């Protein structure tokens, strides 16, 4: 097939870009694939991070056409006409927030006018984690011009069918993020990050946003003070109010139980954080799915997560990790204590290795084509 992907992609940074890069590589094995990305993804006034671009020589690069301006309707028309004239068999969008819906909807509406191009969107979310007025209307506008929906969890499927009953859709679990390389020996990773070799280390990884429940996790860490050898690594850039979390840390007197790495983590260093820890923790208040779980799986790391969204669909409780009640510091603390007290690490790792094949990119693209051909 001739396929065009329009999404955040290299040289832009972040999980969506990594996803698209891996999808491109898998699709390009047997198809003619081009990728279109943003020359302006967000206006800087709306972007909470320090940079929207990847950096470093170890970033895995894919060929992209840098064409789209997310806030310029004249640009959307131009890009839509370009795709219409190129006449791909399939136009794929990666969709996660309604901010992009007007752009994606306009491009899709125009591209489909050639009578050939079908549109598929891969939805991380349908209802955003942080809701705003107008989200539903703009999402419906985009979805009006979509032929097929790939959804990463049952929660997202339910949200889709509320907005577009009868939509042609298929749930495909998020594939493994294999672009960060393989595991590093734990001792070597801790040495690289200047972390002690003999402590028990749990990892909270990713952009720090309020819906991810870091404040709840900090309360749980307070409850573990009787076990001073259990420490928490916080690795990720603040996308929420940093002062709020600094105040919580100070109020709970947690300075000696935390290792803070709160700048953006370059792609080349991700392997050290996951390799250094014993387990990964996701104390989310709400979620649909999480790419962090699939990074953890790539490094064979157990995950302790709250029972929200689709997390329990990919984390098998007491097999590849623990699932606990959301917004319960006590349950998080008990799960961490049980992980170490019951010596679960080796058992969980063995079970994770057995699970990895079903989250391959080849299975994901096979399911994608099954949807189109059904």
C-alpha positions as a Markdown table, in Angstrom:
| # | Residue | x | y | z |
|---|---|---|---|---|
| 1 | Unk | 0.0 | 0.0 | 0.0 |
| 2 | Unk | 0.9 | 3.6 | -0.4 |
| 3 | Unk | 0.6 | 5.1 | 3.1 |
| 4 | Unk | 1.0 | 8.6 | 4.6 |
| 5 | Unk | 1.4 | 9.1 | 8.4 |
| 6 | Unk | 0.6 | 12.6 | 9.7 |
| 7 | Unk | 1.7 | 13.0 | 13.4 |
| 8 | Unk | 4.2 | 14.3 | 15.8 |
| 9 | Unk | 7.4 | 12.6 | 14.5 |
| 10 | Unk | 11.2 | 13.1 | 14.4 |
| 11 | Unk | 12.7 | 15.7 | 14.9 |
| 12 | Unk | 10.0 | 16.4 | 17.5 |
| 13 | Unk | 10.6 | 14.6 | 20.8 |
| 14 | Unk | 8.5 | 12.5 | 23.1 |
| 15 | Unk | 6.5 | 9.2 | 23.2 |
| 16 | Unk | 4.2 | 9.9 | 20.2 |
| 17 | Unk | 7.3 | 10.6 | 18.0 |
| 18 | Unk | 8.9 | 7.3 | 19.2 |
| 19 | Unk | 5.7 | 5.5 | 18.5 |
| 20 | Unk | 5.4 | 6.9 | 14.9 |
| 21 | Unk | 9.1 | 6.1 | 14.2 |
| 22 | Unk | 8.6 | 2.4 | 15.2 |
| 23 | Unk | 5.3 | 2.2 | 13.3 |
| 24 | Unk | 7.0 | 3.7 | 10.2 |
| 25 | Unk | 9.8 | 1.2 | 10.3 |
| 26 | Unk | 7.4 | -1.8 | 10.6 |
| 27 | Unk | 5.0 | -0.5 | 7.8 |
| 28 | Unk | 7.9 | 0.3 | 5.5 |
| 29 | Unk | 9.0 | -3.3 | 5.4 |
| 30 | Unk | 6.2 | -4.1 | 2.8 |
| 31 | Unk | 4.7 | -0.7 | 1.9 |
| 32 | Unk | 5.5 | 2.7 | 0.5 |
| 33 | Unk | 5.4 | 5.0 | 3.5 |
| 34 | Unk | 5.9 | 8.7 | 4.0 |
| 35 | Unk | 5.7 | 10.7 | 7.3 |
| 36 | Unk | 4.4 | 14.3 | 7.6 |
| 37 | Unk | 5.1 | 16.1 | 10.8 |
| 38 | Unk | 4.8 | 19.6 | 12.3 |
| 39 | Unk | 6.9 | 22.7 | 11.7 |
| 40 | Unk | 4.9 | 24.2 | 14.6 |
| 41 | Unk | 3.4 | 21.6 | 16.9 |
| 42 | Unk | 2.4 | 23.9 | 19.7 |
| 43 | Unk | 2.7 | 27.6 | 20.2 |
| 44 | Unk | 5.4 | 28.0 | 22.8 |
| 45 | Unk | 2.9 | 29.9 | 25.1 |
| 46 | Unk | 1.0 | 26.6 | 25.3 |
| 47 | Unk | 4.0 | 24.3 | 25.7 |
| 48 | Unk | 5.1 | 23.6 | 29.3 |
| 49 | Unk | 8.4 | 22.0 | 28.5 |
| 50 | Unk | 11.8 | 23.5 | 27.6 |
| 51 | Unk | 12.1 | 22.2 | 24.0 |
| 52 | Unk | 9.9 | 20.4 | 21.5 |
| 53 | Unk | 12.9 | 19.0 | 19.6 |
| 54 | Unk | 15.0 | 15.8 | 20.0 |
| 55 | Unk | 18.6 | 16.2 | 20.8 |
| 56 | Unk | 21.7 | 14.0 | 20.8 |
| 57 | Unk | 23.4 | 11.8 | 18.2 |
| 58 | Unk | 21.8 | 8.5 | 19.4 |
| 59 | Unk | 18.3 | 9.5 | 18.4 |
| 60 | Unk | 16.8 | 7.1 | 15.9 |
| 61 | Unk | 15.9 | 9.2 | 12.8 |
| 62 | Unk | 13.3 | 8.6 | 10.2 |
| 63 | Unk | 12.6 | 10.5 | 7.0 |
| 64 | Unk | 9.9 | 13.2 | 7.6 |
| 65 | Unk | 8.4 | 16.1 | 5.7 |
| 66 | Unk | 8.1 | 19.0 | 8.1 |
| 67 | Unk | 5.0 | 20.7 | 6.8 |
| 68 | Unk | 2.2 | 21.2 | 9.3 |
| 69 | Unk | 1.4 | 24.3 | 11.3 |
| 70 | Unk | -1.1 | 23.3 | 14.1 |
| 71 | Unk | -2.7 | 26.7 | 14.4 |
| 72 | Unk | -2.8 | 28.0 | 10.7 |
| 73 | Unk | -6.0 | 26.9 | 8.8 |
| 74 | Unk | -4.5 | 28.0 | 5.5 |
| 75 | Unk | -1.7 | 25.6 | 6.1 |
| 76 | Unk | -4.2 | 22.8 | 6.9 |
| 77 | Unk | -5.8 | 23.3 | 3.5 |
| 78 | Unk | -2.5 | 23.3 | 1.7 |
| 79 | Unk | -1.4 | 20.1 | 3.5 |
| 80 | Unk | -4.8 | 18.5 | 2.8 |
| 81 | Unk | -4.5 | 19.3 | -0.9 |
| 82 | Unk | -1.0 | 17.9 | -1.1 |
| 83 | Unk | -2.1 | 14.6 | 0.4 |
| 84 | Unk | -5.2 | 14.5 | -1.9 |
| 85 | Unk | -2.9 | 15.0 | -4.9 |
| 86 | Unk | -0.4 | 12.4 | -3.7 |
| 87 | Unk | -3.4 | 9.9 | -3.4 |
| 88 | Unk | -2.1 | 7.5 | -0.7 |
| 89 | Unk | -4.3 | 4.4 | -0.2 |
| 90 | Unk | -4.2 | 5.1 | 3.6 |
| 91 | Unk | -3.7 | 8.2 | 5.7 |
| 92 | Unk | -2.9 | 7.5 | 9.3 |
| 93 | Unk | -3.2 | 10.0 | 12.2 |
| 94 | Unk | -1.9 | 9.5 | 15.7 |
| 95 | Unk | -4.5 | 11.2 | 18.0 |
| 96 | Unk | -4.2 | 12.0 | 21.7 |
| 97 | Unk | -5.6 | 15.5 | 22.4 |
| 98 | Unk | -8.4 | 17.7 | 20.9 |
| 99 | Unk | -6.0 | 20.5 | 20.3 |
| 100 | Unk | -5.1 | 18.9 | 17.0 |
| 101 | Unk | -8.7 | 17.9 | 16.0 |
| 102 | Unk | -9.4 | 21.0 | 13.9 |
| 103 | Unk | -6.2 | 20.6 | 11.9 |
| 104 | Unk | -6.5 | 16.8 | 11.5 |
| 105 | Unk | -10.2 | 17.1 | 10.6 |
| 106 | Unk | -9.6 | 19.7 | 7.9 |
| 107 | Unk | -6.7 | 17.8 | 6.4 |
| 108 | Unk | -8.7 | 14.6 | 6.4 |
| 109 | Unk | -11.8 | 16.1 | 4.9 |
| 110 | Unk | -9.8 | 17.5 | 1.9 |
| 111 | Unk | -7.6 | 14.5 | 1.4 |
| 112 | Unk | -10.5 | 12.1 | 1.1 |
| 113 | Unk | -12.0 | 14.1 | -1.8 |
| 114 | Unk | -9.8 | 12.2 | -4.2 |
| 115 | Unk | -12.1 | 9.2 | -3.8 |
| 116 | Unk | -9.2 | 6.9 | -3.1 |
| 117 | Unk | -7.7 | 7.8 | 0.3 |
| 118 | Unk | -9.0 | 6.1 | 3.4 |
| 119 | Unk | -8.3 | 7.5 | 6.8 |
| 120 | Unk | -7.3 | 5.6 | 10.0 |
| 121 | Unk | -6.6 | 7.2 | 13.3 |
| 122 | Unk | -4.7 | 5.5 | 16.2 |
| 123 | Unk | -6.2 | 6.9 | 19.4 |
| 124 | Unk | -4.3 | 7.1 | 22.6 |
| 125 | Unk | -7.3 | 9.0 | 24.0 |
| 126 | Unk | -10.7 | 10.1 | 22.9 |
| 127 | Unk | -11.5 | 12.0 | 26.1 |
| 128 | Unk | -8.4 | 13.9 | 27.2 |
| 129 | Unk | -7.0 | 13.5 | 30.7 |
| 130 | Unk | -7.3 | 17.3 | 31.3 |
| 131 | Unk | -10.6 | 18.4 | 29.8 |
| 132 | Unk | -11.5 | 21.8 | 28.4 |
| 133 | Unk | -14.6 | 23.3 | 26.8 |
| 134 | Unk | -15.0 | 22.5 | 23.2 |
| 135 | Unk | -13.1 | 19.1 | 23.4 |
| 136 | Unk | -16.1 | 17.0 | 22.3 |
| 137 | Unk | -17.1 | 19.3 | 19.4 |
| 138 | Unk | -13.7 | 19.4 | 17.9 |
| 139 | Unk | -13.1 | 15.7 | 18.3 |
| 140 | Unk | -16.5 | 14.9 | 16.6 |
| 141 | Unk | -15.4 | 17.2 | 13.7 |
| 142 | Unk | -12.2 | 15.2 | 13.2 |
| 143 | Unk | -13.9 | 11.8 | 13.7 |
| 144 | Unk | -16.5 | 12.6 | 11.0 |
| 145 | Unk | -13.8 | 12.2 | 8.4 |
| 146 | Unk | -12.2 | 9.0 | 9.8 |
| 147 | Unk | -12.9 | 5.6 | 8.3 |
| 148 | Unk | -11.2 | 3.3 | 10.8 |
| 149 | Unk | -10.2 | 3.6 | 14.4 |
| 150 | Unk | -7.4 | 1.7 | 16.2 |
| 151 | Unk | -7.8 | 2.0 | 20.0 |
| 152 | Unk | -5.2 | 1.2 | 22.6 |
| 153 | Unk | -7.5 | 0.1 | 25.3 |
| 154 | Unk | -11.1 | -0.8 | 26.1 |
| 155 | Unk | -11.6 | 2.5 | 27.9 |
| 156 | Unk | -10.8 | 4.4 | 24.7 |
| 157 | Unk | -13.1 | 2.1 | 22.7 |
| 158 | Unk | -16.0 | 2.9 | 25.1 |
| 159 | Unk | -15.3 | 6.7 | 24.8 |
| 160 | Unk | -15.2 | 6.4 | 21.0 |
| 161 | Unk | -18.5 | 4.6 | 20.7 |
| 162 | Unk | -20.2 | 7.3 | 22.8 |
| 163 | Unk | -19.1 | 9.9 | 20.3 |
| 164 | Unk | -19.4 | 7.9 | 17.1 |
| 165 | Unk | -21.7 | 4.8 | 17.5 |
| 166 | Unk | -21.0 | 2.2 | 14.9 |
| 167 | Unk | -17.5 | 3.4 | 14.2 |
| 168 | Unk | -15.3 | 0.7 | 12.5 |
| 169 | Unk | -12.7 | 0.0 | 15.2 |
| 170 | Unk | -10.3 | -2.5 | 16.7 |
| 171 | Unk | -8.5 | -2.6 | 20.0 |
| 172 | Unk | -4.8 | -3.3 | 19.6 |
| 173 | Unk | -2.5 | -3.1 | 22.7 |
| 174 | Unk | 0.3 | -0.6 | 22.7 |
| 175 | Unk | 3.4 | -2.3 | 21.3 |
| 176 | Unk | 6.7 | -2.4 | 23.1 |
| 177 | Unk | 9.0 | 0.7 | 22.8 |
| 178 | Unk | 12.1 | -1.1 | 21.5 |
| 179 | Unk | 13.9 | 2.1 | 20.4 |
| 180 | Unk | 15.6 | 2.7 | 23.7 |
| 181 | Unk | 17.9 | -0.3 | 23.3 |
| 182 | Unk | 18.2 | -3.3 | 25.6 |
| 183 | Unk | 18.7 | -3.5 | 29.3 |
| 184 | Unk | 22.0 | -2.5 | 31.0 |
| 185 | Unk | 23.3 | -4.4 | 34.0 |
| 186 | Unk | 21.7 | -2.9 | 37.1 |
| 187 | Unk | 25.1 | -2.2 | 38.7 |
| 188 | Unk | 26.3 | -0.4 | 35.6 |
| 189 | Unk | 23.2 | 1.7 | 35.3 |
| 190 | Unk | 23.3 | 2.8 | 38.9 |
| 191 | Unk | 26.9 | 3.8 | 38.5 |
| 192 | Unk | 26.1 | 5.9 | 35.4 |
| 193 | Unk | 23.4 | 7.7 | 37.4 |
| 194 | Unk | 25.5 | 8.0 | 40.6 |
| 195 | Unk | 23.0 | 5.9 | 42.5 |
| 196 | Unk | 23.9 | 3.4 | 45.3 |
| 197 | Unk | 24.2 | -0.2 | 44.4 |
| 198 | Unk | 22.6 | -1.6 | 47.5 |
| 199 | Unk | 19.3 | 0.3 | 47.8 |
| 200 | Unk | 15.8 | -0.8 | 46.7 |
| 201 | Unk | 14.8 | 1.6 | 44.0 |
| 202 | Unk | 11.4 | 2.2 | 42.5 |
| 203 | Unk | 11.0 | 4.4 | 39.4 |
| 204 | Unk | 8.4 | 7.1 | 38.5 |
| 205 | Unk | 9.2 | 8.1 | 34.9 |
| 206 | Unk | 7.8 | 10.5 | 32.4 |
| 207 | Unk | 6.4 | 14.1 | 32.2 |
| 208 | Unk | 5.1 | 15.2 | 35.6 |
| 209 | Unk | 1.4 | 16.1 | 35.3 |
| 210 | Unk | -1.2 | 16.3 | 38.0 |
| 211 | Unk | -3.3 | 13.4 | 36.7 |
| 212 | Unk | -0.3 | 11.1 | 37.1 |
| 213 | Unk | -0.7 | 11.1 | 40.9 |
| 214 | Unk | 2.9 | 11.9 | 42.0 |
| 215 | Unk | 1.5 | 13.6 | 45.1 |
| 216 | Unk | -0.3 | 10.4 | 46.1 |
| 217 | Unk | 2.9 | 8.4 | 45.5 |
| 218 | Unk | 4.9 | 10.9 | 47.7 |
| 219 | Unk | 2.4 | 10.2 | 50.5 |
| 220 | Unk | 3.1 | 6.5 | 50.0 |
| 221 | Unk | 6.8 | 7.0 | 50.3 |
| 222 | Unk | 6.2 | 8.8 | 53.6 |
| 223 | Unk | 4.6 | 5.6 | 54.8 |
| 224 | Unk | 7.8 | 3.7 | 53.9 |
| 225 | Unk | 10.1 | 5.7 | 56.2 |
| 226 | Unk | 10.4 | 2.7 | 58.5 |
| 227 | Unk | 12.2 | 1.0 | 55.5 |
| 228 | Unk | 14.9 | 3.6 | 54.7 |
| 229 | Unk | 16.6 | 1.4 | 52.1 |
| 230 | Unk | 13.5 | 1.8 | 49.8 |
| 231 | Unk | 14.0 | 4.9 | 47.7 |
| 232 | Unk | 12.0 | 6.5 | 44.8 |
| 233 | Unk | 13.6 | 7.8 | 41.6 |
| 234 | Unk | 11.6 | 10.6 | 40.0 |
| 235 | Unk | 12.7 | 11.0 | 36.4 |
| 236 | Unk | 10.9 | 13.4 | 34.1 |
| 237 | Unk | 10.3 | 17.1 | 33.3 |
| 238 | Unk | 7.7 | 19.1 | 35.2 |
| 239 | Unk | 4.7 | 19.8 | 33.0 |
| 240 | Unk | 2.7 | 20.9 | 36.1 |
| 241 | Unk | 3.6 | 23.3 | 38.9 |
| 242 | Unk | 7.0 | 22.4 | 40.2 |
| 243 | Unk | 6.6 | 24.5 | 43.4 |
| 244 | Unk | 3.5 | 22.3 | 44.4 |
| 245 | Unk | 5.7 | 19.2 | 44.4 |
| 246 | Unk | 8.6 | 20.9 | 46.1 |
| 247 | Unk | 6.3 | 21.9 | 48.9 |
| 248 | Unk | 4.9 | 18.4 | 49.3 |
| 249 | Unk | 8.4 | 17.0 | 49.5 |
| 250 | Unk | 9.5 | 19.5 | 52.1 |
| 251 | Unk | 6.3 | 19.1 | 54.1 |
| 252 | Unk | 6.7 | 15.3 | 54.2 |
| 253 | Unk | 10.5 | 15.6 | 54.8 |
| 254 | Unk | 11.2 | 13.2 | 52.0 |
| 255 | Unk | 14.5 | 14.6 | 50.8 |
| 256 | Unk | 16.5 | 11.6 | 51.9 |
| 257 | Unk | 14.1 | 9.1 | 50.2 |
| 258 | Unk | 14.1 | 10.6 | 46.7 |
| 259 | Unk | 16.5 | 10.8 | 43.8 |
| 260 | Unk | 15.3 | 13.7 | 41.5 |
| 261 | Unk | 16.1 | 13.9 | 37.8 |
| 262 | Unk | 13.6 | 16.5 | 36.7 |
| 263 | Unk | 15.0 | 17.7 | 33.4 |
| 264 | Unk | 13.9 | 16.1 | 30.2 |
| 265 | Unk | 15.4 | 12.6 | 29.9 |
| 266 | Unk | 17.2 | 12.3 | 26.5 |
| 267 | Unk | 16.4 | 9.1 | 24.5 |
| 268 | Unk | 20.0 | 7.9 | 24.9 |
| 269 | Unk | 19.6 | 7.9 | 28.7 |
| 270 | Unk | 16.2 | 6.2 | 29.1 |
| 271 | Unk | 17.8 | 2.7 | 29.3 |
| 272 | Unk | 19.9 | 3.7 | 32.4 |
| 273 | Unk | 16.8 | 4.8 | 34.4 |
| 274 | Unk | 14.8 | 1.7 | 33.7 |
| 275 | Unk | 17.8 | -0.6 | 34.1 |
| 276 | Unk | 18.7 | 1.0 | 37.5 |
| 277 | Unk | 15.4 | 0.4 | 39.1 |
| 278 | Unk | 13.8 | -2.8 | 40.5 |
| 279 | Unk | 10.3 | -1.8 | 39.4 |
| 280 | Unk | 8.3 | 1.0 | 37.8 |
| 281 | Unk | 5.4 | 2.7 | 39.5 |
| 282 | Unk | 2.4 | 4.5 | 37.9 |
| 283 | Unk | 0.1 | 6.0 | 40.6 |
| 284 | Unk | -2.2 | 7.6 | 38.0 |
| 285 | Unk | -5.5 | 9.2 | 38.9 |
| 286 | Unk | -6.8 | 8.5 | 35.4 |
| 287 | Unk | -5.4 | 6.9 | 32.3 |
| 288 | Unk | -6.4 | 5.2 | 29.1 |
| 289 | Unk | -3.2 | 3.3 | 28.6 |
| 290 | Unk | 0.5 | 4.2 | 29.1 |
| 291 | Unk | 3.6 | 4.0 | 26.9 |
| 292 | Unk | 5.6 | 3.8 | 30.2 |
| 293 | Unk | 4.3 | 0.3 | 30.7 |
| 294 | Unk | 5.6 | -0.7 | 27.3 |
| 295 | Unk | 9.0 | 0.9 | 28.0 |
| 296 | Unk | 9.1 | -1.1 | 31.2 |
| 297 | Unk | 8.3 | -4.2 | 29.4 |
| 298 | Unk | 11.1 | -3.6 | 26.9 |
| 299 | Unk | 13.5 | -3.6 | 29.9 |
| 300 | Unk | 11.7 | -6.5 | 31.7 |
| 301 | Unk | 10.7 | -4.4 | 34.6 |
| 302 | Unk | 7.6 | -5.1 | 36.8 |
| 303 | Unk | 5.1 | -2.3 | 37.1 |
| 304 | Unk | 3.0 | -1.3 | 40.1 |
| 305 | Unk | 0.0 | 0.7 | 38.8 |
| 306 | Unk | -3.4 | 2.0 | 39.8 |
| 307 | Unk | -6.5 | 0.3 | 38.5 |
| 308 | Unk | -7.5 | 3.1 | 36.0 |
| 309 | Unk | -8.2 | 3.0 | 32.3 |
| 310 | Unk | -6.5 | 0.2 | 30.4 |
| 311 | Unk | -3.5 | -0.4 | 32.7 |
| 312 | Unk | -4.9 | -3.6 | 34.1 |
| 313 | Unk | -5.3 | -4.9 | 30.5 |
| 314 | Unk | -1.5 | -5.0 | 30.1 |
| 315 | Unk | -0.3 | -5.5 | 33.7 |
| 316 | Unk | -1.3 | -8.9 | 35.2 |
| 317 | Unk | -1.9 | -8.5 | 38.9 |
| 318 | Unk | 0.6 | -10.5 | 41.0 |
| 319 | Unk | 2.1 | -11.9 | 37.7 |
| 320 | Unk | 3.9 | -9.1 | 35.9 |
| 321 | Unk | 3.3 | -6.4 | 38.6 |
| 322 | Unk | 0.6 | -5.2 | 41.0 |
| 323 | Unk | -2.6 | -3.4 | 40.4 |
| 324 | Unk | -3.9 | -1.2 | 43.3 |
| 325 | Unk | -6.7 | 1.1 | 44.1 |
| 326 | Unk | -6.3 | 4.7 | 42.8 |
| 327 | Unk | -5.6 | 7.6 | 45.1 |
| 328 | Unk | -4.6 | 5.3 | 47.9 |
| 329 | Unk | -1.2 | 6.0 | 49.3 |
| 330 | Unk | -1.6 | 3.1 | 51.7 |
| 331 | Unk | -2.3 | 0.6 | 48.9 |
| 332 | Unk | 0.7 | 1.8 | 47.0 |
| 333 | Unk | 2.9 | 1.5 | 50.0 |
| 334 | Unk | 1.7 | -2.0 | 50.7 |
| 335 | Unk | 2.3 | -3.0 | 47.1 |
| 336 | Unk | 5.9 | -1.8 | 47.3 |
| 337 | Unk | 6.4 | -3.6 | 50.6 |
| 338 | Unk | 5.0 | -6.8 | 49.2 |
| 339 | Unk | 7.1 | -6.5 | 46.0 |
| 340 | Unk | 10.3 | -6.6 | 48.2 |
| 341 | Unk | 9.0 | -8.6 | 51.2 |
| 342 | Unk | 7.7 | -11.5 | 48.9 |
| 343 | Unk | 10.8 | -11.3 | 46.6 |
| 344 | Unk | 8.6 | -10.9 | 43.5 |
| 345 | Unk | 11.2 | -9.3 | 41.2 |
| 346 | Unk | 12.6 | -12.5 | 39.7 |
| 347 | Unk | 9.2 | -14.2 | 39.3 |
| 348 | Unk | 7.7 | -11.1 | 37.7 |
| 349 | Unk | 10.6 | -10.7 | 35.3 |
| 350 | Unk | 10.2 | -14.3 | 34.1 |
| 351 | Unk | 6.5 | -13.7 | 33.4 |
| 352 | Unk | 7.1 | -10.4 | 31.6 |
| 353 | Unk | 9.6 | -12.1 | 29.2 |
| 354 | Unk | 6.9 | -14.7 | 28.3 |
| 355 | Unk | 4.4 | -11.8 | 27.5 |
| 356 | Unk | 6.6 | -9.7 | 25.2 |
| 357 | Unk | 5.8 | -11.4 | 21.9 |
| 358 | Unk | 2.1 | -10.4 | 21.9 |
| 359 | Unk | 3.1 | -6.7 | 22.1 |
| 360 | Unk | 5.3 | -6.8 | 19.0 |
| 361 | Unk | 5.0 | -4.2 | 16.2 |
| 362 | Unk | 4.4 | -6.9 | 13.6 |
| 363 | Unk | 1.3 | -8.1 | 15.5 |
| 364 | Unk | 0.1 | -4.4 | 15.8 |
| 365 | Unk | 0.4 | -3.7 | 12.1 |
| 366 | Unk | -1.2 | -7.1 | 11.3 |
| 367 | Unk | -4.2 | -6.1 | 13.4 |
| 368 | Unk | -4.3 | -2.7 | 11.7 |
| 369 | Unk | -4.6 | -4.3 | 8.3 |
| 370 | Unk | -7.1 | -6.8 | 9.5 |
| 371 | Unk | -9.3 | -3.9 | 10.5 |
| 372 | Unk | -9.0 | -2.2 | 7.0 |
| 373 | Unk | -9.6 | -5.5 | 5.2 |
| 374 | Unk | -12.6 | -6.7 | 7.3 |
